[in-house]
Amino acid sequence: MALHYPMAVGLNQGHKMTKNDVIPEVCGFALCEQHAMELLKVSKDKGAHKFIKKRVGTHICAKRKREELSNMLEAVRKTVAKKD
């Protein structure tokens, strides 16, 4: 039986999406992602958006990446809060 991969919706429709979830867990974040996360930590959302847009190229991709990184920061904050 073939492996079942979750399918993406929207611009990524039809592509295998599990690799995008696994890569940050294994390799960590790219330097530009780390810089954007630092900007998001100090509530510089507009600056983070401009920085990411310059790196990835389009407004929509930058919005998606910023949202993804802010969700990661929220998850980290929740795990730290649970430990305390």
N, C-alpha and C positions, 0 to 999 in steps of 0.2 A: 504494500500500500504506500502511496506517495505521501510525503510530508505535507501538512496543511499550513500554509502561510497566511497571516492576516493580510487582507487587501486594503490598500489605502483608498481614500475618497478624495475627489477634487483633482488638483494638479498632479498628484502622484498616483492617480488611478491606474491599477494594473501592475504596480511594481511590488516586489517583496519588501516588506517594511521591517522585518525583525532585525536586520543588520543595523538599522539606524538606532534601535534601542540598545543594542549590545555594545556598539563602539565606544560611547562615553564611559560605560561601566568598565571596560577592559583597558582602554587607552587613556582615559581622562579627557580633559577638554583641551582644545587648541588654544594657542596663546591669545588669539583675537577674541575667543569666547571668554577666556579668563578676564581679559581687560573689560569686556562688556559687562561681565558679572560684577566686577568691582564698581563700575559706574552705576549699575542697578542697585547695589548695596547702599550707596549714598544718595539714592533717589534722583539720579540724573538720567531719567528715562529718555528725554529728548536727545541728550548727548549720546546715550547708548544706541538709540535708533540711528542717529546720523553715522556713528562709527560702524555699526553693523551694515548699514546700507552701502557705505563706501566699500566694504569688504565683499559682500555678496552680490551687489549690483542692482537689485530691484527693490522697490518699496514693499511689495507684498512678501517677498522672501525675508526682508529685514523684519517686518512685523511678526512673521511666523517664528523667526529665530529669537527675537526679543521675548516673545511670549513663552517659548520653550525654556529659555534661560531663566526667566522669572519664576516659572513653575518649578524648575530645579532648585532655585534658591529657597522657595517656600518649603519644598520637601526637606531640604537640609535643615531649615529652621525648626520644622516640626520634629525631626528626629533628635535634634539637640535639646528641644524642650522636653521631650519624653524621657531623655536620659537624666535630666535634672529633677 
